[in-house]
Amino acid sequence: MLTSITICIAIVLVLFFVFRKQSKLISYGLLVNQRNIKIGEHQYIIEQYRFKNAIDSFHYYRKVVSDFSILPKLRHSKYDLYDWNFTYLEFEPFSIRFAKYGDVLQCIKSVQPISISDFESDYADILKQINS
């Protein structure tokens, strides 16, 4: 009796951890990578989403940037006018960077408020941790 209850609890726990839904920053694409990193005193959540192809990635990149741009408390934004491959958005509670690389959309969100210039200063170190 006790072993069957233990086995049932173990199965439920395994199923919970296998099938639990991850919280995501965006609702488009397939989440292929999610991690938390710390650079100095700044904490970041990094998520990468894969799409069918680069055209879909670009479409959803523009949609996500548009969706986030209309959120309240947007302080500043910065983007590459000629390339349209990255965008920084600074809100009161957090900042976020969206970037498109082929069929992948990358989102890097600060956990606490941070200026775009501080975010850019941390970006090289963020890349080192992503690629390590």
Secondary structure, DSSP 4 states (H G I P E B T S, - for coil): -HHHHHHHHHHHHHHHHHHPPPP-S-SSSEEEEEEEEEETTEEEEEEEEE-SSHHHHHHHHHHHHHHHHTSTTEEEEEE-TTT--EEEEEESS-EEEEEEETTEEEEEEESS---HHHHHHHHHHHHHHH--
